[in-house]
Amino acid sequence: TQTSSFTITSSVADIDFARNDTMTLFGVTSGTKFVTGATYPGRLYVSTDAGNSWSAVANGGADSLKVVTYRGVAVKPTTHDVFVSGGNGFFARFPGGAAPATQYNLGVASLDTTDYTALIYNDVQFAPDNPQVGWVVGAQLTGFVNGVPQYRGLIFGTTDGGTTWVRQGVRGANQYGAEFPALNRLSVYSSTKAWAVGDGGVVLSVNP
């Protein structure tokens, strides 16, 4: 086992690689905004030697005023297009793993655009057996109860390799399937089987 570091101050949020190229890895780091106003934005990193060394992707860092943090990363085979999810509704594709990124508007509004956690996409993954199929999950702030922030979960799916993303519901959830807890992570086994986990102990089986 060999340990390698992005940077001394990095907080690694996610790592992914294409199944047909285990030498090329991409990773993202979390960002932080302090009450003093100082911001340490998340970054996109790449390794071309199976993770032994890493370098920041040029101009691939999160916007320090709005996005602040990256949370999820997914790499598509062959093209090495990299999908990154993060704060303030950030979800984008870095073609070939390079900037500039093409950002997606998934049609969900933020309750507070000055708070990057009010709308956040926490993870993105594609199916290992079919890179045309994938999902992204996250959370949307809906309000406060006795000063405690309340979030609802978000799921989007793609069947065309990430060109379009469609919002998904949950069977049995309130508001015709739209009201369920915030989702934090995905585990995708195949194009027909995935799991999403989140707040309140929620575990969802995703069956397209």
Phi, psi and omega in degrees: 000132179238136181256132176230154185240142174290294172212172183297324186261003185286143170245102187289127182260324184195152177222144177209162177209157177284138185295339180266005179207089183276002176275331184258114181240150172235146178218157176233152178244152177284152175246165182220139173242122183269160181297339178287347183102346178291140181231134172245096188286154175293162182221159174257129182240156177226144172233135178247009180231043175063027174095003179290328177217153184227150174220147179289137176290128183302130179059025181258008182284156178290145174299126187285342181270323186248300189287311176065305189234145169256145182234327185224153178214142177219138182246129177270141179298159174068299183282337187057026170296136185244126178256130183234135177242152182189206189282160179057039177072021181284125173210121190210161176247127173261102185298124182066013180080018183234153174281156005279155181269153172258113185270143178261144170254107184274004172081017178251130182269146177269138177289335182209099183288351175275351179247110185293344179271355182290335174216109188220135176256116192269336184202152176215137177211150173250155180290132181294335181265351181202094184291359173283341184253132179198172181219157170225139181232157180188205185211146179234126176292128181250349181153196183226144173236113184054039178082358181265124181295141179245133183237151170240149182282158179227137174226131172233145178233154176230145174235009180235032175078014178101006176291316177231149180231134184241132180292139182248152175251177180236127179298130178088351179284159179294166179053049177058037176094001185267342185254104177211163186298160178304140180252136187247326185215154177241149168223110187253116180272322183199181180290350180241003181211123178210160178233146174231135181235154183196205185293157177066020179074017182290135174228119183245136172265120183262112181237099182291000000 
